[in-house]
Amino acid sequence: MSVYCNDGFTITAALVEAISGKSYVQFVQDEILTPLGMANTRYRSAHSRPDHTPGLM
Amino acid sequence: MSEILRRVTAAASVTTFFLASVTTFLVASCGSKSSQPTYDAAIQEGQTAVQELINQGASAVAIALVDDKRIIWSQGFGLADRVTGQMPTDSTMFGIGSVSKMFATIAVMKLVDRGVVELDTPLVTYLPAFRMAAAGYEKITVRMLLNHSSGFPGTDFRNMIVRSPCRDIWIRSSRRSPCRGSRPRRAT
């Protein structure tokens, strides 16, 4: 049975950190965003460019 | 195409309820290069859908029509900043809400591809610190986290929108130390 649940995904962040040794944000940046050239996507906690409205991911 | 647009519109409408701003990506599955795709109808439908969102109170909407890797059309509507009157552009960043679940899933699957995580292995194998009061938590697998079948209570919108990922959230919770940026609990 499935129940829509955000917590499962929140915990995957801890899983990624434990296995990769990187922060979750850094892992997503290095493994997904940078390779795909997604320059306009980042976590709000990451450094944001002054010409962009800070976003939330 | 119409069906795709309808689904996206429905999703975006739900999102507006929770977020001040909405970003929408439309994917046109006009894959065949031999047949000349016509985008006019899709763009027209997209513009109508956006107008509907704006009418419903969305502050800003950015929309893009993508065919394979090519952006066919993108446009911003509404106001990205009400004070300055700035409109959203194709590089304005929006809170993407639960679309971030795809990033979390891809991150995990990267580790699965490398053979360092197995989807059907219990989470406690990788995170020995993970504990729950309810029995059976040690049977929760990585796959269950990603397909909403872990048995965790359903989301009640507490902590739904956070400004940064929460590390060790269950440990913080047990210490009654709220995750920075999380929303206060609301009665349901």
gemmi code that builds the backbone of each chain (N, CA, C; Angstrom):
import gemmi

chains = {
    "A": [
        ("MET", (0.832, -1.194, 0.000), (0.000, 0.000, 0.000), (0.875, 1.255, 0.000)),
        ("SER", (0.454, 2.230, -0.721), (1.225, 3.458, -0.797), (0.438, 4.627, -0.215)),
        ("VAL", (1.143, 5.459, 0.542), (0.552, 6.690, 1.062), (1.513, 7.821, 0.735)),
        ("TYR", (1.031, 8.823, 0.052), (1.896, 9.922, -0.368), (2.646, 10.488, 0.840)),
        ("CYS", (3.945, 10.489, 0.750), (4.741, 10.807, 1.933), (6.049, 11.489, 1.556)),
        ("ASN", (6.221, 12.704, 2.038), (7.464, 13.438, 1.761), (8.639, 12.889, 2.552)),
        ("ASP", (8.369, 12.328, 3.717), (9.451, 11.945, 4.624), (10.398, 10.914, 4.007)),
        ("GLY", (9.851, 10.024, 3.186), (10.702, 9.024, 2.549), (11.814, 9.666, 1.750)),
        ("PHE", (11.477, 10.750, 1.077), (12.467, 11.431, 0.239), (13.428, 12.254, 1.094)),
        ("THR", (12.922, 12.782, 2.173), (13.799, 13.531, 3.084), (14.894, 12.602, 3.622)),
        ("ILE", (14.503, 11.387, 3.920), (15.468, 10.438, 4.476), (16.464, 9.963, 3.404)),
        ("THR", (16.041, 9.949, 2.138), (16.999, 9.552, 1.107), (18.183, 10.516, 1.074)),
        ("ALA", (17.943, 11.763, 1.483), (19.056, 12.716, 1.533), (20.124, 12.211, 2.503)),
        ("ALA", (19.688, 11.707, 3.646), (20.640, 11.172, 4.630), (21.317, 9.919, 4.082)),
        ("LEU", (20.570, 9.130, 3.327), (21.148, 7.930, 2.713), (22.248, 8.317, 1.723)),
        ("VAL", (21.940, 9.278, 0.879), (22.921, 9.732, -0.116), (24.175, 10.271, 0.574)),
        ("GLU", (23.970, 11.007, 1.645), (25.118, 11.566, 2.368), (25.962, 10.462, 3.002)),
        ("ALA", (25.281, 9.472, 3.585), (26.005, 8.401, 4.274), (26.830, 7.568, 3.285)),
        ("ILE", (26.272, 7.316, 2.116), (26.954, 6.459, 1.155), (27.990, 7.219, 0.340)),
        ("SER", (27.637, 8.441, -0.069), (28.546, 9.180, -0.965), (29.630, 9.946, -0.216)),
        ("GLY", (29.359, 10.266, 1.036), (30.325, 11.063, 1.787), (30.239, 12.549, 1.472)),
        ("LYS", (29.324, 12.905, 0.598), (29.130, 14.321, 0.270), (27.828, 14.797, 0.896)),
        ("SER", (27.692, 16.117, 1.030), (26.389, 16.632, 1.443), (25.413, 16.338, 0.311)),
        ("TYR", (24.147, 16.219, 0.651), (23.141, 15.916, -0.366), (23.128, 16.986, -1.463)),
        ("VAL", (23.184, 18.239, -1.040), (23.168, 19.344, -2.008), (24.360, 19.244, -2.958)),
        ("GLN", (25.533, 18.942, -2.385), (26.745, 18.843, -3.205), (26.646, 17.671, -4.174)),
        ("PHE", (26.080, 16.572, -3.697), (25.927, 15.389, -4.542), (25.021, 15.685, -5.740)),
        ("VAL", (23.881, 16.307, -5.462), (22.955, 16.644, -6.546), (23.623, 17.613, -7.527)),
        ("GLN", (24.369, 18.561, -6.969), (25.073, 19.521, -7.827), (26.088, 18.810, -8.723)),
        ("ASP", (26.920, 17.992, -8.117), (28.015, 17.353, -8.853), (27.544, 16.272, -9.814)),
        ("GLU", (26.501, 15.548, -9.410), (26.106, 14.358, -10.175), (24.952, 14.598, -11.135)),
        ("ILE", (24.177, 15.634, -10.893), (23.004, 15.847, -11.738), (23.033, 17.225, -12.406)),
        ("LEU", (23.073, 18.277, -11.602), (22.913, 19.620, -12.148), (24.085, 20.040, -13.037)),
        ("THR", (25.300, 19.852, -12.544), (26.474, 20.263, -13.333), (26.605, 19.463, -14.629)),
        ("PRO", (26.522, 18.125, -14.583), (26.638, 17.362, -15.834), (25.572, 17.725, -16.859)),
        ("LEU", (24.389, 18.103, -16.402), (23.308, 18.434, -17.327), (23.304, 19.907, -17.715)),
        ("GLY", (24.224, 20.674, -17.163), (24.286, 22.095, -17.498), (23.105, 22.882, -16.959)),
        ("MET", (22.548, 22.428, -15.844), (21.376, 23.109, -15.268), (21.834, 24.270, -14.381)),
        ("ALA", (22.263, 25.344, -15.060), (22.867, 26.466, -14.336), (21.846, 27.292, -13.568)),
        ("ASN", (20.568, 27.161, -13.907), (19.542, 27.953, -13.231), (18.813, 27.168, -12.154)),
        ("THR", (19.382, 26.039, -11.766), (18.749, 25.216, -10.737), (19.700, 25.019, -9.574)),
        ("ARG", (19.239, 25.308, -8.400), (20.071, 25.074, -7.217), (19.176, 25.103, -5.980)),
        ("TYR", (19.738, 24.623, -4.905), (19.020, 24.730, -3.638), (19.182, 26.134, -3.109)),
        ("ARG", (18.185, 26.565, -2.398), (18.218, 27.922, -1.871), (19.412, 28.138, -0.938)),
        ("SER", (19.814, 27.067, -0.297), (20.913, 27.199, 0.651), (22.244, 27.376, -0.063)),
        ("ALA", (22.275, 27.008, -1.359), (23.520, 27.142, -2.099), (23.704, 28.590, -2.547)),
        ("HIS", (24.920, 28.895, -2.961), (25.226, 30.251, -3.404), (24.349, 30.620, -4.589)),
        ("SER", (23.712, 31.763, -4.525), (22.856, 32.167, -5.635), (23.430, 33.408, -6.311)),
        ("ARG", (23.206, 33.463, -7.599), (23.709, 34.603, -8.358), (22.815, 35.809, -8.120)),
        ("PRO", (23.425, 37.003, -8.024), (22.639, 38.201, -7.698), (21.607, 38.556, -8.760)),
        ("ASP", (21.817, 38.070, -10.001), (20.874, 38.426, -11.058), (19.689, 37.466, -11.101)),
        ("HIS", (19.670, 36.542, -10.190), (18.568, 35.588, -10.169), (17.742, 35.747, -8.906)),
        ("THR", (16.465, 35.621, -9.053), (15.622, 35.533, -7.871), (15.912, 34.195, -7.216)),
        ("PRO", (16.251, 34.202, -5.947), (16.565, 32.918, -5.303), (15.393, 31.956, -5.395)),
        ("GLY", (15.685, 30.744, -5.718), (14.635, 29.741, -5.847), (14.697, 28.716, -4.746)),
        ("LEU", (13.817, 27.817, -4.826), (13.723, 26.772, -3.815), (13.529, 25.457, -4.528)),
        ("MET", (14.323, 24.488, -4.125), (14.172, 23.216, -4.822), (13.792, 22.133, -3.840)),
    ],
    "B": [
        ("MET", (-1.099, 15.155, -27.205), (-0.584, 16.439, -26.742), (-1.582, 17.120, -25.807)),
        ("SER", (-2.825, 17.104, -26.218), (-3.832, 17.748, -25.371), (-3.880, 17.102, -23.991)),
        ("GLU", (-3.752, 15.789, -23.988), (-3.802, 15.065, -22.721), (-2.627, 15.458, -21.836)),
        ("ILE", (-1.451, 15.592, -22.464), (-0.264, 15.999, -21.703), (-0.499, 17.371, -21.089)),
        ("LEU", (-0.990, 18.279, -21.888), (-1.224, 19.636, -21.396), (-2.232, 19.642, -20.258)),
        ("ARG", (-3.273, 18.839, -20.411), (-4.285, 18.805, -19.358), (-3.699, 18.317, -18.043)),
        ("ARG", (-2.877, 17.254, -18.147), (-2.271, 16.709, -16.933), (-1.373, 17.729, -16.266)),
        ("VAL", (-0.562, 18.404, -17.100), (0.368, 19.385, -16.545), (-0.408, 20.522, -15.912)),
        ("THR", (-1.461, 20.939, -16.570), (-2.263, 22.035, -16.038), (-2.862, 21.657, -14.691)),
        ("ALA", (-3.351, 20.438, -14.619), (-3.933, 19.987, -13.360), (-2.887, 19.998, -12.256)),
        ("ALA", (-1.693, 19.499, -12.593), (-0.620, 19.462, -11.599), (-0.254, 20.871, -11.164)),
        ("ALA", (-0.169, 21.770, -12.127), (0.229, 23.139, -11.810), (-0.827, 23.822, -10.951)),
        ("SER", (-2.084, 23.516, -11.214), (-3.153, 24.135, -10.436), (-3.057, 23.733, -8.974)),
        ("VAL", (-2.741, 22.463, -8.756), (-2.592, 21.981, -7.387), (-1.421, 22.684, -6.730)),
        ("THR", (-0.340, 22.845, -7.511), (0.864, 23.462, -6.959), (0.600, 24.895, -6.536)),
        ("THR", (-0.191, 25.608, -7.317), (-0.447, 27.008, -6.976), (-1.055, 27.144, -5.602)),
        ("PHE", (-1.768, 26.140, -5.211), (-2.408, 26.187, -3.912), (-1.371, 26.331, -2.812)),
        ("PHE", (-0.215, 25.739, -3.004), (0.797, 25.729, -1.949), (1.918, 26.733, -2.166)),
        ("LEU", (2.201, 27.062, -3.397), (3.353, 27.898, -3.680), (2.922, 29.252, -4.230)),
        ("ALA", (3.721, 30.236, -3.925), (3.409, 31.563, -4.433), (3.668, 31.634, -5.930)),
        ("SER", (4.515, 30.765, -6.395), (4.850, 30.802, -7.808), (4.870, 29.389, -8.360)),
        ("VAL", (4.710, 29.308, -9.626), (4.597, 28.004, -10.266), (5.476, 27.977, -11.503)),
        ("THR", (6.181, 26.889, -11.685), (6.870, 26.717, -12.950), (6.331, 25.460, -13.592)),
        ("THR", (6.181, 25.519, -14.858), (5.579, 24.409, -15.569), (6.435, 24.023, -16.765)),
        ("PHE", (6.686, 22.766, -16.892), (7.411, 22.287, -18.051), (6.481, 21.399, -18.864)),
        ("LEU", (6.374, 21.701, -20.098), (5.566, 20.878, -20.971), (6.494, 20.071, -21.866)),
        ("VAL", (6.183, 18.840, -22.026), (7.004, 17.995, -22.884), (6.161, 17.527, -24.060)),
        ("ALA", (6.587, 17.923, -25.222), (5.879, 17.481, -26.426), (6.539, 16.210, -26.928)),
        ("SER", (5.742, 15.201, -27.129), (6.314, 13.933, -27.567), (6.197, 13.793, -29.078)),
        ("CYS", (6.608, 14.849, -29.769), (6.599, 14.815, -31.228), (7.971, 14.333, -31.669)),
        ("GLY", (8.263, 13.067, -31.482), (9.604, 12.543, -31.657), (10.050, 12.373, -33.092)),
        ("SER", (9.154, 12.023, -33.986), (9.547, 11.673, -35.350), (10.064, 12.888, -36.109)),
        ("LYS", (11.240, 12.740, -36.675), (11.817, 13.856, -37.418), (11.261, 13.925, -38.833)),
        ("SER", (10.720, 12.815, -39.319), (10.201, 12.790, -40.680), (8.903, 13.599, -40.787)),
        ("SER", (8.096, 13.550, -39.722), (6.865, 14.322, -39.757), (7.119, 15.681, -39.116)),
        ("GLN", (6.726, 16.721, -39.805), (6.942, 18.073, -39.304), (5.989, 18.345, -38.156)),
        ("PRO", (6.506, 18.501, -36.946), (5.593, 18.733, -35.827), (4.994, 20.132, -35.893)),
        ("THR", (3.775, 20.229, -35.524), (3.159, 21.552, -35.451), (2.970, 21.886, -33.993)),
        ("TYR", (3.479, 23.026, -33.617), (3.476, 23.399, -32.210), (2.431, 24.457, -31.880)),
        ("ASP", (1.880, 25.067, -32.905), (0.988, 26.204, -32.676), (-0.163, 25.869, -31.728)),
        ("ALA", (-0.768, 24.701, -31.961), (-1.917, 24.334, -31.126), (-1.491, 24.129, -29.680)),
        ("ALA", (-0.318, 23.489, -29.491), (0.173, 23.242, -28.131), (0.490, 24.555, -27.428)),
        ("ILE", (1.095, 25.486, -28.171), (1.438, 26.785, -27.582), (0.167, 27.544, -27.204)),
        ("GLN", (-0.793, 27.489, -28.102), (-2.077, 28.160, -27.837), (-2.727, 27.592, -26.580)),
        ("GLU", (-2.683, 26.275, -26.470), (-3.294, 25.622, -25.320), (-2.525, 25.970, -24.046)),
        ("GLY", (-1.190, 26.055, -24.168), (-0.358, 26.428, -23.034), (-0.669, 27.837, -22.555)),
        ("GLN", (-0.840, 28.739, -23.507), (-1.148, 30.127, -23.142), (-2.507, 30.221, -22.439)),
        ("THR", (-3.455, 29.438, -22.928), (-4.777, 29.419, -22.292), (-4.683, 28.872, -20.867)),
        ("ALA", (-3.886, 27.803, -20.712), (-3.727, 27.183, -19.396), (-3.072, 28.154, -18.418)),
        ("VAL", (-2.075, 28.883, -18.895), (-1.379, 29.854, -18.040), (-2.342, 30.958, -17.619)),
        ("GLN", (-3.121, 31.431, -18.564), (-4.065, 32.497, -18.248), (-5.035, 32.049, -17.158)),
        ("GLU", (-5.407, 30.775, -17.246), (-6.306, 30.208, -16.240), (-5.643, 30.241, -14.858)),
        ("LEU", (-4.359, 29.886, -14.824), (-3.620, 29.901, -13.554), (-3.523, 31.312, -12.998)),
        ("ILE", (-3.211, 32.261, -13.878), (-3.099, 33.657, -13.442), (-4.443, 34.134, -12.899)),
        ("ASN", (-5.510, 33.767, -13.598), (-6.853, 34.145, -13.144), (-7.174, 33.564, -11.777)),
        ("GLN", (-6.591, 32.387, -11.502), (-6.842, 31.722, -10.220), (-5.959, 32.276, -9.100)),
        ("GLY", (-5.070, 33.206, -9.449), (-4.283, 33.850, -8.418), (-2.809, 33.528, -8.389)),
        ("ALA", (-2.307, 32.783, -9.377), (-0.869, 32.506, -9.427), (-0.111, 33.813, -9.616)),
        ("SER", (0.967, 34.016, -8.853), (1.737, 35.258, -8.968), (2.528, 35.295, -10.259)),
        ("ALA", (3.176, 34.184, -10.534), (4.050, 34.142, -11.700), (4.070, 32.731, -12.259)),
        ("VAL", (4.103, 32.649, -13.549), (4.179, 31.348, -14.208), (5.220, 31.429, -15.309)),
        ("ALA", (6.114, 30.471, -15.349), (7.042, 30.341, -16.466), (6.712, 29.028, -17.149)),
        ("ILE", (6.662, 29.037, -18.440), (6.241, 27.846, -19.157), (7.215, 27.573, -20.303)),
        ("ALA", (7.424, 26.314, -20.583), (8.304, 25.949, -21.689), (7.735, 24.735, -22.404)),
        ("LEU", (7.833, 24.748, -23.682), (7.452, 23.603, -24.506), (8.740, 22.981, -25.029)),
        ("VAL", (8.971, 21.739, -24.654), (10.234, 21.078, -24.981), (9.966, 19.877, -25.882)),
        ("ASP", (10.701, 19.795, -26.962), (10.617, 18.632, -27.847), (11.995, 17.991, -27.867)),
        ("ASP", (12.083, 16.819, -27.303), (13.382, 16.162, -27.132), (14.278, 17.102, -26.320)),
        ("LYS", (15.379, 17.574, -26.864), (16.260, 18.446, -26.080), (16.113, 19.909, -26.489)),
        ("ARG", (15.156, 20.210, -27.326), (15.027, 21.551, -27.876), (13.875, 22.288, -27.204)),
        ("ILE", (14.156, 23.505, -26.770), (13.086, 24.334, -26.221), (12.382, 25.009, -27.388)),
        ("ILE", (11.118, 24.660, -27.572), (10.347, 25.198, -28.684), (9.794, 26.571, -28.337)),
        ("TRP", (9.330, 26.695, -27.125), (8.690, 27.944, -26.704), (8.846, 28.096, -25.210)),
        ("SER", (9.173, 29.291, -24.789), (9.161, 29.571, -23.356), (8.686, 30.996, -23.155)),
        ("GLN", (7.998, 31.212, -22.060), (7.444, 32.541, -21.808), (7.148, 32.700, -20.327)),
        ("GLY", (7.282, 33.918, -19.845), (6.945, 34.200, -18.457), (5.681, 35.033, -18.385)),
        ("PHE", (4.901, 34.784, -17.358), (3.641, 35.516, -17.164), (3.563, 35.989, -15.718)),
        ("GLY", (2.804, 37.026, -15.505), (2.597, 37.505, -14.144), (3.799, 38.304, -13.647)),
        ("LEU", (3.975, 38.342, -12.341), (5.046, 39.132, -11.743), (5.940, 38.252, -10.868)),
        ("ALA", (7.253, 38.285, -11.157), (8.209, 37.572, -10.320), (8.476, 38.370, -9.049)),
        ("ASP", (8.335, 39.693, -9.161), (8.545, 40.569, -8.005), (7.491, 41.673, -8.054)),
        ("ARG", (6.568, 41.610, -7.129), (5.464, 42.570, -7.160), (5.933, 43.984, -6.858)),
        ("VAL", (7.004, 44.107, -6.060), (7.474, 45.436, -5.667), (8.091, 46.156, -6.858)),
        ("THR", (8.967, 45.448, -7.577), (9.651, 46.088, -8.704), (8.882, 45.926, -10.009)),
        ("GLY", (7.861, 45.085, -9.989), (7.095, 44.858, -11.206), (7.825, 43.994, -12.223)),
        ("GLN", (8.846, 43.294, -11.738), (9.644, 42.459, -12.652), (8.883, 41.200, -13.061)),
        ("MET", (8.889, 40.945, -14.355), (8.216, 39.743, -14.848), (9.172, 38.557, -14.801)),
        ("PRO", (8.644, 37.359, -14.704), (9.534, 36.195, -14.752), (10.110, 36.018, -16.158)),
        ("THR", (11.327, 35.527, -16.201), (11.962, 35.251, -17.487), (12.235, 33.749, -17.567)),
        ("ASP", (12.898, 33.349, -18.640), (13.193, 31.917, -18.762), (14.303, 31.473, -17.819)),
        ("SER", (14.899, 32.408, -17.072), (15.904, 31.996, -16.092), (15.491, 32.327, -14.659)),
        ("THR", (14.269, 32.803, -14.473), (13.774, 33.038, -13.114), (13.632, 31.698, -12.396)),
        ("MET", (14.106, 31.659, -11.169), (14.019, 30.400, -10.422), (12.729, 30.361, -9.603)),
        ("PHE", (12.110, 29.197, -9.636), (10.866, 28.963, -8.889), (11.099, 27.849, -7.872)),
        ("GLY", (10.307, 27.869, -6.830), (10.296, 26.718, -5.938), (9.606, 25.573, -6.663)),
        ("ILE", (10.263, 24.445, -6.766), (9.696, 23.376, -7.586), (8.990, 22.315, -6.755)),
        ("GLY", (8.908, 22.554, -5.445), (8.118, 21.645, -4.616), (8.499, 20.188, -4.811)),
        ("SER", (7.494, 19.389, -5.057), (7.715, 17.945, -5.098), (8.412, 17.458, -6.364)),
        ("VAL", (8.659, 18.352, -7.316), (9.485, 17.931, -8.456), (10.878, 17.551, -7.942)),
        ("SER", (11.245, 18.109, -6.784), (12.545, 17.769, -6.196), (12.628, 16.284, -5.831)),
        ("LYS", (11.474, 15.623, -5.722), (11.504, 14.173, -5.457), (12.203, 13.428, -6.584)),
        ("MET", (12.108, 13.961, -7.788), (12.789, 13.322, -8.924), (14.301, 13.429, -8.762)),
        ("PHE", (14.758, 14.555, -8.242), (16.191, 14.724, -8.031), (16.683, 13.777, -6.934)),
        ("ALA", (15.891, 13.663, -5.882), (16.260, 12.739, -4.800), (16.318, 11.305, -5.329)),
        ("THR", (15.350, 10.980, -6.160), (15.303, 9.626, -6.712), (16.473, 9.372, -7.643)),
        ("ILE", (16.777, 10.339, -8.494), (17.911, 10.183, -9.410), (19.209, 10.034, -8.618)),
        ("ALA", (19.334, 10.825, -7.544), (20.542, 10.743, -6.717), (20.710, 9.324, -6.167)),
        ("VAL", (19.615, 8.770, -5.662), (19.691, 7.403, -5.124), (20.000, 6.409, -6.243)),
        ("MET", (19.356, 6.573, -7.384), (19.568, 5.622, -8.479), (20.992, 5.687, -9.041)),
        ("LYS", (21.619, 6.848, -8.922), (23.040, 6.946, -9.301), (23.868, 5.985, -8.447)),
        ("LEU", (23.524, 5.959, -7.153), (24.250, 5.076, -6.233), (23.900, 3.619, -6.491)),
        ("VAL", (22.654, 3.378, -6.899), (22.243, 2.019, -7.249), (23.027, 1.556, -8.484)),
        ("ASP", (23.141, 2.435, -9.466), (23.892, 2.098, -10.693), (25.339, 1.738, -10.371)),
        ("ARG", (25.884, 2.383, -9.358), (27.283, 2.121, -8.986), (27.424, 0.885, -8.104)),
        ("GLY", (26.301, 0.319, -7.748), (26.350, -0.904, -6.968), (26.616, -0.692, -5.492)),
        ("VAL", (26.497, 0.545, -5.026), (26.759, 0.803, -3.607), (25.471, 0.905, -2.784)),
        ("VAL", (24.342, 0.948, -3.462), (23.047, 0.906, -2.790), (22.170, -0.092, -3.538)),
        ("GLU", (21.422, -0.896, -2.780), (20.453, -1.807, -3.391), (19.051, -1.402, -2.962)),
        ("LEU", (18.163, -1.339, -3.922), (16.809, -0.836, -3.645), (16.059, -1.668, -2.614)),
        ("ASP", (16.302, -2.968, -2.604), (15.519, -3.823, -1.704), (16.264, -4.186, -0.424)),
        ("THR", (17.308, -3.424, -0.140), (18.022, -3.605, 1.120), (17.425, -2.656, 2.166)),
        ("PRO", (17.252, -3.144, 3.390), (16.683, -2.266, 4.435), (17.532, -1.005, 4.665)),
        ("LEU", (16.845, 0.061, 4.933), (17.512, 1.347, 5.159), (18.503, 1.278, 6.317)),
        ("VAL", (18.164, 0.510, 7.355), (19.037, 0.458, 8.539), (20.416, -0.120, 8.210)),
        ("THR", (20.500, -0.844, 7.094), (21.797, -1.361, 6.666), (22.747, -0.207, 6.355)),
        ("TYR", (22.190, 0.831, 5.761), (23.002, 1.989, 5.372), (23.015, 3.075, 6.441)),
        ("LEU", (21.922, 3.160, 7.186), (21.803, 4.191, 8.225), (21.483, 3.517, 9.556)),
        ("PRO", (22.496, 2.967, 10.217), (22.251, 2.262, 11.482), (21.590, 3.146, 12.542)),
        ("ALA", (21.730, 4.458, 12.413), (21.150, 5.361, 13.412), (19.651, 5.525, 13.236)),
        ("PHE", (19.128, 5.052, 12.132), (17.694, 5.223, 11.872), (16.869, 4.358, 12.820)),
        ("ARG", (16.017, 5.014, 13.588), (15.173, 4.318, 14.555), (13.765, 4.887, 14.506)),
        ("MET", (12.803, 4.015, 14.728), (11.426, 4.487, 14.882), (10.826, 3.787, 16.086)),
        ("ALA", (9.850, 4.424, 16.705), (9.211, 3.821, 17.868), (8.416, 2.584, 17.466)),
        ("ALA", (7.804, 2.651, 16.305), (6.972, 1.531, 15.850), (7.852, 0.374, 15.397)),
        ("ALA", (7.423, -0.835, 15.745), (8.178, -2.012, 15.323), (8.076, -2.176, 13.818)),
        ("GLY", (9.095, -2.791, 13.241), (9.067, -3.082, 11.813), (9.810, -2.073, 10.975)),
        ("TYR", (10.306, -1.005, 11.617), (11.007, 0.019, 10.839), (12.243, -0.534, 10.154)),
        ("GLU", (12.807, -1.601, 10.780), (14.035, -2.156, 10.206), (13.777, -2.911, 8.896)),
        ("LYS", (12.509, -3.061, 8.566), (12.165, -3.726, 7.293), (11.957, -2.724, 6.156)),
        ("ILE", (12.013, -1.447, 6.491), (11.799, -0.429, 5.454), (12.990, -0.415, 4.498)),
        ("THR", (12.709, -0.613, 3.227), (13.791, -0.652, 2.239), (13.911, 0.694, 1.515)),
        ("VAL", (14.992, 0.828, 0.788), (15.224, 2.048, 0.014), (14.096, 2.238, -0.997)),
        ("ARG", (13.678, 1.141, -1.638), (12.600, 1.241, -2.627), (11.317, 1.797, -2.004)),
        ("MET", (11.034, 1.373, -0.785), (9.807, 1.833, -0.119), (9.822, 3.342, 0.121)),
        ("LEU", (11.029, 3.886, 0.360), (11.121, 5.333, 0.551), (10.721, 6.061, -0.727)),
        ("LEU", (11.123, 5.466, -1.854), (10.935, 6.148, -3.139), (9.566, 5.909, -3.758)),
        ("ASN", (8.865, 4.867, -3.347), (7.534, 4.645, -3.939), (6.408, 4.792, -2.911)),
        ("HIS", (6.679, 5.548, -1.868), (5.642, 5.932, -0.888), (5.027, 4.722, -0.177)),
        ("SER", (5.791, 3.649, -0.024), (5.201, 2.467, 0.614), (5.920, 2.090, 1.908)),
        ("SER", (6.615, 3.067, 2.516), (7.387, 2.774, 3.717), (6.501, 2.542, 4.936)),
        ("GLY", (5.268, 3.034, 4.852), (4.399, 2.929, 6.026), (4.484, 4.153, 6.920)),
        ("PHE", (5.340, 5.108, 6.536), (5.350, 6.374, 7.272), (3.966, 7.002, 7.152)),
        ("PRO", (3.604, 7.798, 8.130), (2.323, 8.498, 7.997), (2.337, 9.379, 6.749)),
        ("GLY", (1.187, 9.563, 6.178), (1.095, 10.415, 4.998), (1.470, 11.841, 5.338)),
        ("THR", (1.856, 12.556, 4.338), (2.264, 13.931, 4.549), (1.073, 14.793, 4.978)),
        ("ASP", (1.270, 15.548, 6.050), (0.184, 16.393, 6.536), (0.519, 17.871, 6.366)),
        ("PHE", (1.495, 18.139, 5.501), (1.917, 19.498, 5.167), (2.781, 20.141, 6.239)),
        ("ARG", (3.009, 19.445, 7.335), (4.012, 19.941, 8.278), (5.381, 19.763, 7.623)),
        ("ASN", (6.214, 20.736, 7.666), (7.535, 20.709, 7.041), (7.463, 20.525, 5.528)),
        ("MET", (6.335, 20.854, 4.967), (6.196, 20.608, 3.546), (7.163, 21.465, 2.739)),
        ("ILE", (7.285, 22.704, 3.111), (8.190, 23.590, 2.396), (9.324, 23.977, 3.330)),
        ("VAL", (10.539, 23.574, 2.987), (11.688, 23.964, 3.792), (12.645, 24.733, 2.908)),
        ("ARG", (13.444, 25.563, 3.522), (14.348, 26.391, 2.739), (15.677, 25.705, 2.472)),
        ("SER", (15.940, 24.635, 3.170), (17.157, 23.882, 2.894), (16.899, 22.437, 3.282)),
        ("PRO", (17.614, 21.510, 2.658), (17.416, 20.103, 3.023), (17.730, 19.888, 4.490)),
        ("CYS", (16.986, 19.043, 5.135), (17.177, 18.796, 6.566), (18.045, 17.557, 6.757)),
        ("ARG", (19.160, 17.708, 7.392), (20.016, 16.565, 7.677), (19.578, 15.945, 8.994)),
        ("ASP", (19.620, 14.637, 9.034), (19.313, 13.904, 10.268), (18.019, 14.376, 10.898)),
        ("ILE", (16.997, 14.451, 10.060), (15.768, 15.096, 10.531), (15.127, 14.335, 11.678)),
        ("TRP", (15.235, 13.002, 11.643), (14.584, 12.241, 12.711), (15.331, 12.386, 14.026)),
        ("ILE", (16.666, 12.576, 13.941), (17.450, 12.783, 15.160), (17.124, 14.155, 15.739)),
        ("ARG", (17.054, 15.154, 14.841), (16.713, 16.499, 15.288), (15.339, 16.513, 15.941)),
        ("SER", (14.414, 15.790, 15.335), (13.055, 15.775, 15.868), (13.034, 15.187, 17.271)),
        ("SER", (13.795, 14.104, 17.450), (13.776, 13.444, 18.745), (14.421, 14.315, 19.810)),
        ("ARG", (15.284, 15.213, 19.381), (15.915, 16.132, 20.344), (15.125, 17.430, 20.479)),
        ("ARG", (13.993, 17.440, 19.847), (13.133, 18.624, 19.876), (13.864, 19.862, 19.376)),
        ("SER", (14.746, 19.660, 18.430), (15.439, 20.785, 17.835), (14.932, 20.935, 16.409)),
        ("PRO", (14.119, 21.945, 16.177), (13.480, 22.045, 14.866), (14.495, 22.297, 13.753)),
        ("CYS", (14.202, 21.724, 12.608), (15.037, 21.946, 11.444), (14.894, 23.404, 11.021)),
        ("ARG", (15.992, 24.054, 10.779), (15.972, 25.476, 10.417), (15.144, 25.693, 9.140)),
        ("GLY", (14.263, 26.630, 9.202), (13.503, 26.972, 8.019), (12.213, 26.193, 7.862)),
        ("SER", (12.027, 25.187, 8.672), (10.811, 24.405, 8.510), (9.617, 25.190, 9.043)),
        ("ARG", (8.451, 24.842, 8.545), (7.251, 25.542, 8.972), (6.770, 24.966, 10.295)),
        ("PRO", (6.131, 25.779, 11.081), (5.629, 25.282, 12.351), (4.526, 24.258, 12.144)),
        ("ARG", (4.366, 23.414, 13.111), (3.307, 22.401, 13.022), (1.939, 23.090, 12.980)),
        ("ARG", (1.090, 22.517, 12.210), (-0.262, 23.066, 12.138), (-1.245, 21.982, 12.506)),
        ("ALA", (-2.235, 22.379, 13.201), (-3.271, 21.418, 13.562), (-3.988, 20.956, 12.299)),
        ("THR", (-4.308, 19.670, 12.262), (-5.005, 19.163, 11.082), (-6.344, 18.574, 11.500)),
    ],
}
model = gemmi.Model(1)
for chain_id, residues in chains.items():
    chain = gemmi.Chain(chain_id)
    for i, (resn, *xyz) in enumerate(residues, 1):
        res = gemmi.Residue()
        res.name, res.seqid = resn, gemmi.SeqId(i, " ")
        for name, pos in zip(("N", "CA", "C"), xyz):
            atom = gemmi.Atom()
            atom.name, atom.element = name, gemmi.Element(name[0])
            atom.pos, atom.b_iso = gemmi.Position(*pos), 0.0
            res.add_atom(atom)
        chain.add_residue(res)
    model.add_chain(chain)
structure = gemmi.Structure()
structure.add_model(model)
structure.setup_entities()
